[in-house]
């Protein structure tokens, strides 16, 4: 059996905190400058009154902001605050027995019932003497008033000032995470664009300048986000032709999701689209039309991706020495291979993918549409998102989802 000391110290209970995601492992998400309401069941044994505060701060800040929680029905308490900064926050709840308010309530009930309250006055005098040093000087009753406690106790100022004068049984919840996002994280109209198809002359390869030429019409339609399918160099080995054919002609451009060639990998742009300066110009032009650029973050490589020669240990090799290309049986993607998230150099793989995202953040991108996230380890996404948003909390990830509801 547990020792008495293990159980006797706790009298205040804070339960059923809402909102909460997976017992606090993942942050609740809300939008900046919108009220965030927190609820909890807070109670204790006996008839003593309970007080509670909601605490919150921006993650990394030194000081907590606190506000009183208000009791509703059935021991349910609530408080509201409005975050004004994008980024990760923490919130918590503290609760304690309100000793002076309990004494005041009981004293007044007995006095109104016509009972002799001489002893209660003496107990109140001693209580006030004990907590007096912890009451703000402006609210402390004078010594003369303390002699006539029946008058001093009617002061609402004293009642408020004595709220935290005795927190000997204070109980605190764990710190809970909260992510405050930009409004575009909740809702927005996305225009999906294949950049190479934007050429004004039929049969030619589109460029970033061609994409810029489309922006006035896209903005006029009311879109918020210009979502680009992968803009990186495309591999040639096992390049796919029309309708997923393995037979390609000299002019077949290949799938933009077969990322990587001798021109570069995930941190490069297809040379026929332009260069990084051209891309940054597209990002700036979008901003001028009230649009944001979203990039497709596809964690897959062509067989010509630089990583295959630089880091062959990042990939799966079969018994005959050939590389394992991507499959979703019976579908086969002979032009694509996937890095191993739990291979011999998982730190290298994870860090490289994080650095890809941060590279494009450095080019002005703040939104990423993630391709097939459910086929990658969940801890990877938890780690990656935290890493990126620690550097820039304005970054938003949109998950492509066509999987089981529980996932």
C-alpha positions, -999 to 999 in steps of 0.1 A, spaced: 0 0 0 12 36 -6 25 54 24 3 80 41 28 107 31 24 97 -6 -13 105 -6 -20 130 22 -4 160 6 -28 166 -23 -63 181 -17 -70 201 -48 -78 183 -81 -75 197 -116 -91 174 -141 -106 173 -176 -87 203 -189 -101 214 -223 -89 220 -249 -62 193 -249 -46 171 -276 -33 137 -267 -29 146 -230 -7 175 -239 17 158 -262 7 179 -291 -2 216 -291 -38 228 -293 -40 251 -324 -57 285 -325 -55 317 -346 -37 348 -335 -58 376 -320 -87 353 -313 -99 344 -278 -87 311 -264 -110 297 -237 -98 271 -212 -120 249 -191 -112 225 -162 -129 206 -134 -114 219 -102 -125 207 -68 -114 195 -33 -129 176 -4 -149 194 22 -166 227 20 -137 251 17 -138 275 -12 -114 270 -41 -96 297 -62 -79 291 -96 -58 310 -120 -51 304 -157 -14 310 -166 0 315 -201 31 327 -218 49 326 -251 73 297 -251 107 310 -240 94 340 -222 105 345 -186 72 356 -170 37 341 -169 6 361 -175 -21 350 -151 -58 356 -147 -85 344 -123 -107 315 -135 -144 317 -129 -165 289 -115 -194 277 -136 -218 248 -127 -207 215 -112 -171 225 -103 -164 235 -139 -141 265 -142 -131 287 -172 -110 316 -183 -102 333 -216 -71 350 -229 -63 364 -264 -28 355 -278 -13 384 -298 18 366 -312 22 338 -337 42 309 -323 42 283 -295 27 291 -262 23 273 -229 -7 274 -206 -13 259 -171 -37 260 -142 -31 267 -105 -57 261 -78 -57 264 -40 -80 267 -11 -92 302 -4 -87 303 33 -99 339 41 -129 337 18 -139 304 34 -137 319 69 -156 351 58 -184 330 42 -189 308 73 -187 338 97 -213 358 78 -236 328 76 -235 322 113 -239 359 121 -269 362 98 -284 332 116 -282 350 149 -255 327 164 -228 338 188 -198 345 167 -174 356 194 -151 326 189 -153 329 151 -142 366 154 -112 355 175 -103 329 149 -106 354 122 -84 379 140 -57 353 143 -61 343 106 -58 379 95 -27 384 116 -11 353 100 -18 363 64 -15 401 69 22 403 57 11 387 24 -16 412 17 -9 443 -3 -2 472 21 -30 493 5 -55 467 13 -44 458 48 -69 467 75 -55 490 102 -48 476 136 -79 494 149 -100 477 122 -84 444 131 -98 449 165 -132 452 150 -130 424 125 -167 423 119 -163 456 101 -131 448 84 -144 416 68 -171 434 48 -144 451 27 -144 437 -8 -110 451 -12 -97 429 16 -114 399 2 -98 404 -31 -64 411 -16 -64 380 6 -72 357 -23 -36 344 -25 -25 352 10 -24 314 19 -16 290 -10 -2 263 12 -21 236 -7 -15 250 -41 -18 225 -69 -6 231 -105 -13 213 -137 15 204 -161 25 230 -188 4 224 -218 13 234 -254 -6 258 -276 3 268 -312 -9 301 -324 -10 303 -362 -17 329 -388 -53 331 -401 -43 314 -434 -37 282 -414 -74 279 -408 -88 286 -442 -77 298 -476 -84 294 -513 -55 276 -530 -47 277 -567 -27 247 -578 -2 254 -606 21 232 -626 48 258 -634 61 241 -665 26 242 -681 23 280 -679 41 289 -711 23 314 -733 36 295 -764 22 260 -769 48 232 -767 74 252 -748 85 249 -712 70 274 -688 91 297 -666 87 315 -633 82 347 -654 53 329 -671 39 322 -637 42 358 -627 21 367 -658 -7 346 -645 -9 363 -611 -33 392 -618 -60 367 -630 -55 343 -601 -57 372 -576 -88 385 -593 -105 352 -587 -101 356 -550 -73 330 -543 -51 334 -513 -23 308 -520 -4 299 -552 5 262 -547 33 250 -569 39 213 -577 76 204 -573 99 229 -591 131 209 -588 153 192 -614 138 159 -627 157 127 -630 162 109 -663 168 73 -651 135 53 -655 118 86 -664 81 81 -669 63 91 -701 27 97 -708 1 79 -686 29 65 -664 45 47 -693 81 34 -689 87 43 -725 96 79 -730 104 101 -759 132 127 -761 108 155 -753 90 138 -723 95 161 -693 90 133 -667 72 134 -634 80 165 -612 78 142 -582 109 123 -595 131 149 -578 168 153 -585 193 152 -613 228 163 -620 214 199 -618 207 194 -581 181 180 -556 155 194 -533 172 227 -528 175 234 -565 151 246 -592 146 231 -626 168 251 -650 141 255 -676 119 273 -650 147 298 -641 170 303 -612 166 311 -575 166 348 -582 137 342 -606 119 322 -579 124 349 -553 109 374 -578 79 352 -581 75 351 -543 77 389 -542 52 393 -571 28 370 -553 30 392 -522 22 422 -544 -10 405 -554 -20 394 -519 -9 358 -525 14 335 -507 35 308 -524 31 272 -511 57 246 -522 51 209 -525 74 191 -500 77 156 -515 101 133 -496 112 112 -526 141 111 -550 148 102 -585 176 77 -591 197 106 -603 193 126 -571 227 137 -557 219 121 -524 223 86 -539 259 91 -547 267 113 -516 248 91 -491 240 57 -505 234 45 -469 203 66 -468 185 42 -492 174 6 -492 194 -18 -514 181 -52 -524 198 -85 -523 210 -83 -559 226 -49 -553 198 -29 -570 180 -1 -552 145 -5 -539 123 19 -558 90 31 -544 60 8 -545 24 8 -533 15 -27 -545 4 -33 -571 15 2 -582 52 7 -590 71 39 -592 103 29 -610 115 65 -613 114 72 -575 132 60 -544 126 69 -508 151 76 -481 152 53 -451 139 72 -420 152 45 -396 183 35 -415 219 35 -403 221 73 -406 187 85 -395 201 117 -380 216 125 -414 183 119 -433 162 138 -408 185 167 -407 188 169 -444 151 171 -449 148 197 -422 175 217 -440 155 215 -472 125 231 -456 146 258 -440 163 265 -473 130 274 -489 120 293 -458 151 314 -465 137 320 -500 105 335 -486 83 304 -485 61 301 -454 36 274 -465 44 238 -474 20 212 -488 33 178 -476 30 149 -500 20 116 -485 29 124 -449 12 93 -435 38 71 -452 66 87 -431 72 82 -394 50 103 -372 79 112 -348 97 126 -378 69 151 -385 66 160 -348 104 167 -348 105 185 -381 76 208 -374 90 217 -340 125 224 -355 112 246 -383 86 266 -363 112 272 -336 132 292 -362 101 307 -379 67 303 -362 50 317 -393 56 285 -413 25 264 -419 24 227 -430 -7 214 -449 -10 176 -449 -22 158 -480 -45 132 -465 -61 101 -481 -56 75 -455 -74 58 -426 -95 81 -404 -75 73 -372 -43 85 -390 
